[in-house]
């Protein structure tokens, strides 16, 4: 049951985790799809606006066509969707993602569509901006460069500065690319940088504001953590509410039992987090109810059993006053002494049964010879009942496995009760068989008496039970012996049951318990 419950719990947690992961992936893809579209349009907008404001960008910046798929065409030639055409009509900058990267679109001065393709948008737009920067700075005179740089800085939304001193120069690898191609793109402090060399040899450094598109920006990460944390928190709240509901059921049943409703039980179902607690609680409640019922029955039976000897003692005391001779007096005293002895035996039986029924004694199991105990009981009962033939049978296998983990005193008491009970009803013979194997011990006590009807087999183990036929009160006993036997076997994790003797024809009482030390029984 614990393994099944935890496997169920872990399966649910794994399923929830998978759903949360799928939800986070869907959110991540959806949010970043919108963010990417917005970022690419926003990032490319300064350059695309600059190109759109140029009368003939394809002629003013011819190098764009050689470096990138840059062209000016009609909307029909570019196979644009109606939505994109509508947005272009509003003058917006459009970013369209395809298998080759991104296409950036904007409407020019002539109503044409300017297209700029970038396989790596952050780098390609930076390089294109640097090329525009170099064209205009080369065209300006040395005295006008500061003014042009300021205009380009505002128009292209870039940082522009002259490189002064070798301390601010990048590495040699970047410088080699600058000297070979006139510009070089590189990263520094998380920002894109382009080092441009003008025709007169002057170095200009261009900086792009911000970094490249980051799908793991902290707002996105925080949102995913919040979603996953909220989902797990809701699941935890659901589990705790179910736990609280089940615990309230246990509490309600405990209150009902405290009010005297001994039949109240917890219905927590299977597979719940408190199902084991509910099962243990119900077991405890059943045990308490049984103890209360036993106590009630015991009080009723004891009052009935005590009434007869007490009445005889009272009658004997009254008769003593009328006794005329010593012989008559002694007879009454002997009768009173016998009644007192009967009371003493009854009280001993009641205390033994109560001690076993209400939790049992502290059993200290030890290795002892079961065969020796059987022989001892047979010898003792033969002396008590010499008119009967009381014999024991032990096979060879049992002799080689004679020892077992038992509480010798109580096993002796159990076998003694059965043999004594058989002796009271036997016609002339009682047979005690003992069989022990590797795992179990078994003792059978058979007699040649009238036997017990099958419908009464379970009743004979009930405290103060009375049978109507041959086994009546006149045969002696108080109806506790067999109940004591069953409780002794219970505390040995064994069983006591009755059947019919095939060999002698009477009753056969059997004791079966584990040979090795048993686990502590559940109450």
DRENKE-570405 format. One record per residue (C-alpha): residue number from 1; residue in one letter; x, z, y. Coordinates in steps of 0.05 Angstrom, whole numbers. Example, Ala and Ser with C-alpha at 12.3 -4.5 7.8 and 13.67 -1.06 7.14 Angstrom:
<atoms>
ATOM   nr  rest      px      pz      py
ATOM    1     A     246     156     -90
ATOM    2     S     273     143     -21
</atoms>
This chain:
<atoms>
ATOM   nr  rest      px      pz      py
ATOM    1     X       0       0       0
ATOM    2     X      54      16      53
ATOM    3     X      91     -49      37
ATOM    4     X      27     -90      40
ATOM    5     X       8     -58     107
ATOM    6     X      76     -69     139
ATOM    7     X      80    -140     113
ATOM    8     X      12    -152     144
ATOM    9     X      35    -120     209
ATOM   10     X      99    -160     211
ATOM   11     X      62    -224     195
ATOM   12     X      15    -212     253
ATOM   13     X      73    -196     299
ATOM   14     X     110    -259     276
ATOM   15     X      47    -300     288
ATOM   16     X      38    -270     357
ATOM   17     X     111    -282     373
ATOM   18     X     104    -355     352
ATOM   19     X      42    -363     396
ATOM   20     X      77    -331     455
ATOM   21     X     138    -376     445
ATOM   22     X      93    -438     443
ATOM   23     X      56    -414     505
ATOM   24     X     122    -402     541
ATOM   25     X     147    -470     520
ATOM   26     X      83    -503     545
ATOM   27     X      88    -465     611
ATOM   28     X     161    -480     618
ATOM   29     X     151    -555     607
ATOM   30     X      89    -558     651
ATOM   31     X     118    -518     708
ATOM   32     X     185    -554     707
ATOM   33     X     150    -621     705
ATOM   34     X     116    -604     771
ATOM   35     X     179    -571     799
ATOM   36     X     223    -630     778
ATOM   37     X     176    -680     811
ATOM   38     X     173    -639     875
ATOM   39     X     249    -625     876
ATOM   40     X     269    -698     865
ATOM   41     X     221    -724     918
ATOM   42     X     243    -670     967
ATOM   43     X     317    -679     952
ATOM   44     X     316    -755     958
ATOM   45     X     271    -756    1019
ATOM   46     X     325    -754    1074
ATOM   47     X     363    -812    1044
ATOM   48     X     301    -853    1028
ATOM   49     X     273    -841    1098
ATOM   50     X     339    -863    1128
ATOM   51     X     338    -927    1086
ATOM   52     X     265    -940    1103
ATOM   53     X     280    -934    1178
ATOM   54     X     334    -988    1172
ATOM   55     X     311   -1059    1190
ATOM   56     X     345   -1090    1130
ATOM   57     X     377   -1037    1085
ATOM   58     X     395   -1087    1031
ATOM   59     X     439   -1124    1081
ATOM   60     X     463   -1064    1120
ATOM   61     X     484   -1027    1056
ATOM   62     X     501   -1083    1007
ATOM   63     X     544   -1038     965
ATOM   64     X     482   -1001     942
ATOM   65     X     460   -1061     902
ATOM   66     X     527   -1063     866
ATOM   67     X     529    -989     851
ATOM   68     X     455    -977     836
ATOM   69     X     391   -1014     823
ATOM   70     X     373   -1019     896
ATOM   71     X     324   -1071     920
ATOM   72     X     268   -1085     968
ATOM   73     X     207   -1117     936
ATOM   74     X     131   -1121     938
ATOM   75     X      91   -1068     901
ATOM   76     X      66   -1120     852
ATOM   77     X     137   -1138     832
ATOM   78     X     154   -1066     814
ATOM   79     X      94   -1055     768
ATOM   80     X      69    -993     803
ATOM   81     X       6    -955     784
ATOM   82     X     -52    -950     833
ATOM   83     X     -37    -876     847
ATOM   84     X      36    -892     866
ATOM   85     X      13    -950     910
ATOM   86     X     -36    -905     945
ATOM   87     X      17    -852     957
ATOM   88     X      66    -905     983
ATOM   89     X      11    -927    1030
ATOM   90     X      11    -857    1059
ATOM   91     X      86    -863    1071
ATOM   92     X     107    -813    1018
ATOM   93     X     172    -814     980
ATOM   94     X     157    -823     905
ATOM   95     X     201    -802     847
ATOM   96     X     184    -837     781
ATOM   97     X     219    -814     717
ATOM   98     X     233    -864     662
ATOM   99     X     280    -873     603
ATOM  100     X     338    -894     650
ATOM  101     X     331    -836     698
ATOM  102     X     292    -834     763
ATOM  103     X     267    -888     810
ATOM  104     X     258    -866     882
ATOM  105     X     208    -907     922
ATOM  106     X     189    -910     995
ATOM  107     X     154    -960    1041
ATOM  108     X     202    -994    1091
ATOM  109     X     191   -1020    1161
ATOM  110     X     168   -1088    1136
ATOM  111     X     117   -1059    1088
ATOM  112     X     162   -1073    1029
ATOM  113     X     179   -1021     977
ATOM  114     X     250    -996     976
ATOM  115     X     272    -976     906
ATOM  116     X     334    -935     890
ATOM  117     X     350    -919     818
ATOM  118     X     392    -859     799
ATOM  119     X     413    -841     728
ATOM  120     X     440    -774     754
ATOM  121     X     398    -761     816
ATOM  122     X     438    -704     846
ATOM  123     X     505    -741     840
ATOM  124     X     479    -811     856
ATOM  125     X     441    -790     918
ATOM  126     X     501    -752     942
ATOM  127     X     546    -812     932
ATOM  128     X     495    -858     966
ATOM  129     X     491    -811    1025
ATOM  130     X     567    -810    1029
ATOM  131     X     568    -886    1029
ATOM  132     X     518    -888    1086
ATOM  133     X     561    -837    1122
ATOM  134     X     624    -879    1113
ATOM  135     X     591    -943    1137
ATOM  136     X     569    -912    1203
ATOM  137     X     632    -872    1215
ATOM  138     X     676    -934    1202
ATOM  139     X     632    -973    1251
ATOM  140     X     639    -919    1305
ATOM  141     X     700    -911    1347
ATOM  142     X     743    -848    1342
ATOM  143     X     712    -820    1405
ATOM  144     X     641    -831    1380
ATOM  145     X     649    -802    1310
ATOM  146     X     628    -732    1329
ATOM  147     X     562    -758    1357
ATOM  148     X     550    -803    1297
ATOM  149     X     567    -746    1250
ATOM  150     X     515    -702    1284
ATOM  151     X     463    -756    1279
ATOM  152     X     478    -767    1206
ATOM  153     X     478    -693    1193
ATOM  154     X     407    -687    1219
ATOM  155     X     382    -752    1190
ATOM  156     X     409    -744    1120
ATOM  157     X     403    -667    1118
ATOM  158     X     476    -659    1098
ATOM  159     X     536    -619    1119
ATOM  160     X     592    -661    1150
ATOM  161     X     661    -637    1171
ATOM  162     X     730    -665    1181
ATOM  163     X     783    -643    1132
ATOM  164     X     837    -608    1172
ATOM  165     X     896    -579    1136
ATOM  166     X     917    -582    1064
ATOM  167     X     889    -513    1048
ATOM  168     X     817    -540    1044
ATOM  169     X     835    -600    1002
ATOM  170     X     807    -603     931
ATOM  171     X     849    -613     869
ATOM  172     X     895    -671     855
ATOM  173     X     846    -704     807
ATOM  174     X     793    -709     863
ATOM  175     X     845    -735     913
ATOM  176     X     866    -790     864
ATOM  177     X     795    -814     858
ATOM  178     X     787    -813     933
ATOM  179     X     850    -856     943
ATOM  180     X     828    -905     890
ATOM  181     X     754    -915     908
ATOM  182     X     747    -886     977
ATOM  183     X     704    -826     957
ATOM  184     X     698    -774     902
ATOM  185     X     640    -728     880
ATOM  186     X     656    -658     855
ATOM  187     X     626    -588     852
ATOM  188     X     650    -528     891
ATOM  189     X     617    -459     893
ATOM  190     X     556    -488     858
ATOM  191     X     544    -542     911
ATOM  192     X     556    -616     908
ATOM  193     X     613    -641     951
ATOM  194     X     635    -713     968
ATOM  195     X     703    -726     997
ATOM  196     X     702    -791    1036
ATOM  197     X     763    -830    1062
ATOM  198     X     749    -874    1123
ATOM  199     X     785    -940    1135
ATOM  200     X     833    -907    1183
ATOM  201     X     852    -855    1130
ATOM  202     X     814    -796    1158
ATOM  203     X     782    -751    1106
ATOM  204     X     710    -728    1115
ATOM  205     X     677    -676    1072
ATOM  206     X     603    -681    1059
ATOM  207     X     563    -622    1030
ATOM  208     X     493    -625     999
ATOM  209     X     449    -565    1014
ATOM  210     X     430    -526     952
ATOM  211     X     448    -543     881
ATOM  212     X     422    -590     828
ATOM  213     X     354    -580     797
ATOM  214     X     355    -516     756
ATOM  215     X     299    -512     704
ATOM  216     X     317    -438     692
ATOM  217     X     307    -416     764
ATOM  218     X     293    -341     770
ATOM  219     X     219    -349     788
ATOM  220     X     208    -391     725
ATOM  221     X     247    -341     682
ATOM  222     X     209    -283     713
ATOM  223     X     142    -317     700
ATOM  224     X     160    -330     627
ATOM  225     X     182    -258     619
ATOM  226     X     117    -234     651
ATOM  227     X      74    -278     606
ATOM  228     X     110    -258     542
ATOM  229     X     112    -185     563
ATOM  230     X      38    -187     581
ATOM  231     X      19    -219     515
ATOM  232     X      59    -168     475
ATOM  233     X      31    -112     518
ATOM  234     X     -40    -135     505
ATOM  235     X     -25    -138     431
ATOM  236     X       4     -68     434
ATOM  237     X     -57     -43     472
ATOM  238     X    -102     -75     419
ATOM  239     X     -62     -41     363
ATOM  240     X     -62      26     399
ATOM  241     X    -137      21     412
ATOM  242     X    -149       6     338
ATOM  243     X    -104      65     321
ATOM  244     X    -141     110     370
ATOM  245     X    -208      88     341
ATOM  246     X    -185     103     270
ATOM  247     X    -156     171     291
ATOM  248     X    -222     188     324
ATOM  249     X    -256     173     258
ATOM  250     X    -210     223     224
ATOM  251     X    -222     273     279
ATOM  252     X    -297     264     274
ATOM  253     X    -296     275     199
ATOM  254     X    -252     337     207
ATOM  255     X    -303     366     256
ATOM  256     X    -360     351     208
ATOM  257     X    -323     385     151
ATOM  258     X    -310     445     196
ATOM  259     X    -385     449     207
ATOM  260     X    -397     452     132
ATOM  261     X    -410     378     116
ATOM  262     X    -363     378      56
ATOM  263     X    -385     308      34
ATOM  264     X    -360     275      98
ATOM  265     X    -306     223      87
ATOM  266     X    -264     177     131
ATOM  267     X    -280     102     126
ATOM  268     X    -218      69     156
ATOM  269     X    -217       7     112
ATOM  270     X    -156     -23      78
ATOM  271     X     -95     -51     113
ATOM  272     X    -104      -9     176
ATOM  273     X     -49      33     207
ATOM  274     X     -83      98     186
ATOM  275     X    -110      77     119
ATOM  276     X     -58     120      83
ATOM  277     X     -75     179     128
ATOM  278     X    -149     168     114
ATOM  279     X    -137     164      39
ATOM  280     X     -96     228      41
ATOM  281     X    -148     262      85
ATOM  282     X    -204     241      38
ATOM  283     X    -164     267     -21
ATOM  284     X    -155     333      14
ATOM  285     X    -229     336      31
ATOM  286     X    -248     322     -41
ATOM  287     X    -200     376     -65
ATOM  288     X    -229     426     -15
ATOM  289     X    -299     408     -35
ATOM  290     X    -282     417    -108
ATOM  291     X    -250     484     -93
ATOM  292     X    -312     506     -54
ATOM  293     X    -357     483    -111
ATOM  294     X    -312     518    -162
ATOM  295     X    -313     581    -121
ATOM  296     X    -389     578    -115
ATOM  297     X    -396     566    -189
ATOM  298     X    -345     620    -205
ATOM  299     X    -381     672    -163
ATOM  300     X    -447     654    -197
ATOM  301     X    -416     654    -267
ATOM  302     X    -375     717    -256
ATOM  303     X    -436     754    -233
ATOM  304     X    -472     732    -296
ATOM  305     X    -413     748    -342
ATOM  306     X    -401     817    -311
ATOM  307     X    -473     837    -316
ATOM  308     X    -475     846    -392
ATOM  309     X    -412     890    -402
ATOM  310     X    -429     931    -341
ATOM  311     X    -499     942    -367
ATOM  312     X    -471     963    -435
ATOM  313     X    -422    1011    -402
ATOM  314     X    -479    1042    -361
ATOM  315     X    -522    1049    -423
ATOM  316     X    -463    1079    -462
ATOM  317     X    -451    1131    -407
ATOM  318     X    -524    1151    -410
ATOM  319     X    -521    1156    -486
ATOM  320     X    -461    1203    -481
ATOM  321     X    -506    1255    -449
ATOM  322     X    -551    1254    -511
ATOM  323     X    -496    1253    -563
ATOM  324     X    -502    1313    -611
ATOM  325     X    -438    1307    -650
ATOM  326     X    -366    1288    -643
ATOM  327     X    -375    1226    -686
ATOM  328     X    -432    1199    -643
ATOM  329     X    -393    1214    -580
ATOM  330     X    -331    1178    -606
ATOM  331     X    -374    1118    -624
ATOM  332     X    -401    1112    -554
ATOM  333     X    -331    1121    -524
ATOM  334     X    -305    1066    -569
ATOM  335     X    -361    1021    -547
ATOM  336     X    -346    1035    -474
ATOM  337     X    -272    1022    -486
ATOM  338     X    -289     955    -518
ATOM  339     X    -332     936    -459
ATOM  340     X    -276     955    -411
ATOM  341     X    -228     913    -453
ATOM  342     X    -276     855    -449
ATOM  343     X    -280     863    -373
ATOM  344     X    -204     864    -369
ATOM  345     X    -199     800    -410
ATOM  346     X    -252     767    -368
ATOM  347     X    -217     785    -303
ATOM  348     X    -151     759    -331
ATOM  349     X    -184     693    -349
ATOM  350     X    -217     688    -281
ATOM  351     X    -152     702    -244
ATOM  352     X    -113     653    -286
ATOM  353     X    -164     599    -275
ATOM  354     X    -169     613    -201
ATOM  355     X     -93     610    -193
ATOM  356     X     -90     543    -229
ATOM  357     X    -150     514    -194
ATOM  358     X    -132     533    -123
ATOM  359     X     -64     500    -121
ATOM  360     X     -30     522    -184
ATOM  361     X      28     568    -196
ATOM  362     X      99     551    -175
ATOM  363     X     119     512    -236
ATOM  364     X     192     514    -253
ATOM  365     X     199     460    -305
ATOM  366     X     256     469    -352
ATOM  367     X     280     436    -416
ATOM  368     X     249     471    -475
ATOM  369     X     233     456    -547
ATOM  370     X     159     437    -554
ATOM  371     X     163     440    -629
ATOM  372     X     186     513    -626
ATOM  373     X     128     530    -580
ATOM  374     X      80     497    -629
ATOM  375     X     108     535    -688
ATOM  376     X     106     600    -649
ATOM  377     X      32     591    -631
ATOM  378     X      15     572    -703
ATOM  379     X      50     635    -730
ATOM  380     X      17     680    -679
ATOM  381     X     -53     653    -692
ATOM  382     X     -43     656    -767
ATOM  383     X     -29     730    -761
ATOM  384     X     -91     740    -717
ATOM  385     X    -136     700    -764
ATOM  386     X    -109     710    -835
ATOM  387     X    -174     684    -866
ATOM  388     X    -160     615    -839
ATOM  389     X    -108     564    -858
ATOM  390     X     -71     547    -793
ATOM  391     X     -15     496    -804
ATOM  392     X      30     453    -761
ATOM  393     X      56     383    -773
ATOM  394     X     119     355    -740
ATOM  395     X     147     287    -760
ATOM  396     X     220     270    -764
ATOM  397     X     222     230    -699
ATOM  398     X     192     290    -662
ATOM  399     X     244     336    -693
ATOM  400     X     300     293    -663
ATOM  401     X     265     292    -595
ATOM  402     X     240     363    -595
ATOM  403     X     257     381    -523
ATOM  404     X     218     363    -460
ATOM  405     X     212     385    -388
ATOM  406     X     157     437    -388
ATOM  407     X     138     505    -362
ATOM  408     X     143     541    -430
ATOM  409     X      96     599    -414
ATOM  410     X      38     555    -392
ATOM  411     X      47     503    -447
ATOM  412     X      46     561    -496
ATOM  413     X     -18     586    -463
ATOM  414     X     -51     517    -467
ATOM  415     X     -35     507    -541
ATOM  416     X     -55     579    -556
ATOM  417     X    -123     569    -522
ATOM  418     X    -136     507    -563
ATOM  419     X    -115     538    -629
ATOM  420     X    -154     602    -614
ATOM  421     X    -215     561    -594
ATOM  422     X    -209     520    -659
ATOM  423     X    -201     584    -700
ATOM  424     X    -268     611    -673
ATOM  425     X    -307     551    -698
ATOM  426     X    -267     528    -759
ATOM  427     X    -296     536    -828
ATOM  428     X    -229     549    -860
ATOM  429     X    -175     504    -834
ATOM  430     X    -140     488    -768
ATOM  431     X     -86     434    -763
ATOM  432     X     -37     428    -704
ATOM  433     X       0     361    -700
ATOM  434     X      59     350    -652
ATOM  435     X      87     282    -636
ATOM  436     X     142     267    -584
ATOM  437     X     171     199    -566
ATOM  438     X     220     177    -512
ATOM  439     X     167     181    -457
ATOM  440     X     110     227    -477
ATOM  441     X      92     291    -514
ATOM  442     X      27     298    -552
ATOM  443     X      -4     358    -587
ATOM  444     X     -69     351    -627
ATOM  445     X    -109     412    -650
ATOM  446     X    -161     396    -703
ATOM  447     X    -211     440    -741
ATOM  448     X    -261     432    -797
ATOM  449     X    -318     463    -758
ATOM  450     X    -384     431    -735
ATOM  451     X    -350     391    -681
ATOM  452     X    -375     374    -611
ATOM  453     X    -428     321    -595
ATOM  454     X    -397     262    -558
ATOM  455     X    -443     271    -498
ATOM  456     X    -413     342    -489
ATOM  457     X    -339     321    -493
ATOM  458     X    -328     324    -418
ATOM  459     X    -373     384    -407
ATOM  460     X    -331     431    -450
ATOM  461     X    -275     429    -398
ATOM  462     X    -321     454    -343
ATOM  463     X    -313     527    -323
ATOM  464     X    -363     574    -356
ATOM  465     X    -393     516    -395
ATOM  466     X    -442     533    -451
ATOM  467     X    -459     488    -509
ATOM  468     X    -526     494    -543
ATOM  469     X    -510     482    -617
ATOM  470     X    -459     517    -659
ATOM  471     X    -411     534    -602
ATOM  472     X    -452     588    -566
ATOM  473     X    -437     653    -531
ATOM  474     X    -438     690    -598
ATOM  475     X    -373     656    -618
ATOM  476     X    -336     693    -563
ATOM  477     X    -298     670    -502
ATOM  478     X    -320     662    -430
ATOM  479     X    -320     587    -420
ATOM  480     X    -254     587    -382
ATOM  481     X    -203     573    -437
ATOM  482     X    -210     498    -438
ATOM  483     X    -214     494    -362
ATOM  484     X    -148     531    -359
ATOM  485     X    -119     482    -410
ATOM  486     X    -139     422    -368
ATOM  487     X    -110     451    -304
ATOM  488     X     -44     468    -339
ATOM  489     X     -39     396    -363
ATOM  490     X     -57     372    -293
ATOM  491     X       2     408    -264
ATOM  492     X      46     376    -317
ATOM  493     X      19     307    -296
ATOM  494     X     -16     302    -363
ATOM  495     X     -86     301    -392
ATOM  496     X    -129     342    -439
ATOM  497     X    -187     309    -476
ATOM  498     X    -230     320    -537
ATOM  499     X    -252     273    -594
ATOM  500     X    -272     277    -667
ATOM  501     X    -223     294    -722
ATOM  502     X    -217     238    -773
ATOM  503     X    -182     282    -825
ATOM  504     X    -220     348    -820
ATOM  505     X    -287     326    -792
ATOM  506     X    -291     376    -735
ATOM  507     X    -266     373    -663
ATOM  508     X    -198     348    -642
ATOM  509     X    -168     370    -576
ATOM  510     X    -108     331    -551
ATOM  511     X     -55     346    -498
ATOM  512     X     -13     289    -471
ATOM  513     X      40     295    -416
ATOM  514     X     105     260    -395
ATOM  515     X     167     282    -432
ATOM  516     X     211     278    -371
ATOM  517     X     201     318    -308
ATOM  518     X     139     290    -273
ATOM  519     X     131     277    -199
ATOM  520     X      92     328    -159
ATOM  521     X      18     311    -168
ATOM  522     X     -24     291    -109
ATOM  523     X     -76     342     -90
</atoms>
